[in-house]
Amino acid sequence: MTQRIVITGAAGLVGQNLLARLVEQPGLSLVGIDKHPANTAILRRLHPGLEVIEADLAQPGPWQEAFAGADAVVVNQAQIGGLDRAEYIANNVAATERVLEAMARARVPYMVGISSSVVNSRAQDLYVETKTLQEKLYLESGIACAVLRPTLMFGWFDRKHLGWLRRFMDRTPVFPIPGSGDYLRQPLYAGDFCAVIESCLRQRHGGTHDVSGLHTITYGALIRMIHDIVQPRARIVNIPYSAFWALLWLYAKFDRNPPFTVKQLEALVIPETFPVTDWPDRFGVTPTPLEDALRRTFTDPRYRDVVLEF
């Protein structure tokens, strides 16, 4: 029996990785929804047989009909960067409200709600605020669901975070690390996270789950590990935190959607880690060692050169 699965935010990091995995599985009818024209075009090019809908989920429209007959939905759209509060509200809150309304009308029985580890963070920014509101919407929807809280992710199609930093290494002779770089991170491989989502779709797991990277590493060591793998032209240099902050502040004056903001820098240096649970056993997923995952991300010929737009 064929299962119909709708994935929102389908043309972003998680959506692209998830669909690359699910299109190879038999018995699935997949629908991807995303509002970004260039990235939905990439999704169509990579998977010509996939049903792709380009739509703004914050606004009512014909896209709502796609939920009819769906067996499950992965609610995955999110605003993860930028400076415009209205964009965070629209993409993380209003769009989620519209999706849940469409699911309720179509009587979709199950969803996987993609939250974030930042709901447990001490950082205060627009992403933390609106992802916390989004998770609350999942839990109060009345729809059976698994809510997943991943830490910082990397993998194929990473347009921000580590993917952007890796590409920056090829564009500059010097790669700056703020301060000492001794800020603990728990990077999570998107391939492993998508395996968790697939397990939820097949087993109908419930509850709220922290899905943290199992390898705790400093930001500086992580950057040097990427540098060793890709061998770029940039030389790594530590610069004072205040100078790095000033450069980001100045950059934002010329770019309304900067890939890295002062708020993200402030969150980066907070000395915190997130709960590590036995998600590999719970979801039946074998985690990929960090260095192997970075090597797959940046050297796999199928997707290493596919770059999504911001």
Stockholm file with secondary structure:
# STOCKHOLM 1.0

chainA/1-310         MTQRIVITGAAGLVGQNLLARLVEQPGLSLVGIDKHPANTAILRRLHPGLEVIEADLAQPGPWQEAFAGADAVVVNQAQIGGLDRAEYIANNVAATERVLEAMARARVPYMVGISSSVVNSRAQDLYVETKTLQEKLYLESGIACAVLRPTLMFGWFDRKHLGWLRRFMDRTPVFPIPGSGDYLRQPLYAGDFCAVIESCLRQRHGGTHDVSGLHTITYGALIRMIHDIVQPRARIVNIPYSAFWALLWLYAKFDRNPPFTVKQLEALVIPETFPVTDWPDRFGVTPTPLEDALRRTFTDPRYRDVVLEF
#=GR chainA/1-310 SS CCEEEEEESTTSHHHHHHHHHHTTSTTEEEEEEECCHHHHHHHHHHCTTSEEEECCTTSCSGGGGGGTTCSEEEECCCCCSCSCHHHHIIIIIIHHHHHHHHHHHHTCCEEEEECCGGGGCSCCSHHHHHHHHHHHHHHTSCSEEEEEEECSEESTTCCSHHHHHHHHHTTCSEEEEETTCCCEECCEEHHHHHHHHHHHHHHCCCEEEEECCSCCEEHHHHHHHHHHHHCCSCEEEEECHHHHHHHHHHHHTTCSSCSSCHHHHHHHTSCCCCCCCCHHHHHTCCCCCHHHHHHHHHHCTTTTTCCCCC
#=GC SS_cons         CCEEEEEESTTSHHHHHHHHHHTTSTTEEEEEEECCHHHHHHHHHHCTTSEEEECCTTSCSGGGGGGTTCSEEEECCCCCSCSCHHHHIIIIIIHHHHHHHHHHHHTCCEEEEECCGGGGCSCCSHHHHHHHHHHHHHHTSCSEEEEEEECSEESTTCCSHHHHHHHHHTTCSEEEEETTCCCEECCEEHHHHHHHHHHHHHHCCCEEEEECCSCCEEHHHHHHHHHHHHCCSCEEEEECHHHHHHHHHHHHTTCSSCSSCHHHHHHHTSCCCCCCCCHHHHHTCCCCCHHHHHHHHHHCTTTTTCCCCC
//
